[in-house]
Amino acid sequence: MDSEKYETLTIPSKVREGVFHKVVKDIKSGKAVSCSCKCWSKGNKACAAMRSVGV
């Protein structure tokens, strides 16, 4: 991954304590492009953490 174009944010889960989402954000657009959670990796659905960054 190109570290100049993307930044990884660690966002705590609002539902499960002690669980963190690793959201990848496009620096240019300011939008979330992927996440480490099952919603994204299994279903390609934006999770709450991604929506908090912007999708």
C-alpha positions in Angstrom: 0.0 0.0 0.0 1.2 3.5 -0.9 1.7 5.3 2.4 1.6 8.7 0.7 -1.9 8.1 -0.7 -3.4 6.2 2.2 -3.4 6.4 6.0 -4.6 3.8 8.5 -6.8 4.9 11.3 -7.6 2.8 14.4 -11.1 3.4 15.5 -12.6 1.7 18.6 -15.8 -0.3 17.9 -18.9 1.3 19.3 -20.6 -2.1 19.8 -17.8 -4.4 21.1 -15.5 -3.1 23.8 -11.8 -3.7 23.2 -12.3 -4.3 19.4 -10.7 -1.8 17.0 -11.4 -1.2 13.3 -8.4 -0.5 11.1 -9.9 1.9 8.6 -7.8 2.8 5.5 -8.4 6.3 4.4 -7.6 7.9 1.0 -5.7 11.1 2.1 -6.6 13.0 -1.1 -10.4 12.4 -1.0 -10.6 12.1 2.8 -12.9 9.0 2.3 -12.6 5.5 3.9 -11.7 2.9 1.3 -11.5 -0.3 3.3 -11.6 -1.7 6.8 -10.3 -4.7 8.7 -13.8 -5.7 10.0 -16.0 -8.6 8.8 -18.7 -6.2 7.5 -16.2 -4.9 4.9 -14.0 -8.0 4.3 -16.9 -10.5 4.0 -19.9 -8.4 2.9 -18.3 -5.3 1.3 -20.5 -3.1 3.5 -19.3 0.1 5.1 -19.2 -0.2 8.9 -19.9 2.5 11.4 -16.2 3.2 11.8 -15.9 3.7 8.0 -19.0 6.0 8.0 -17.5 8.1 10.8 -14.5 8.8 8.5 -16.7 9.2 5.4 -17.4 6.8 2.6 
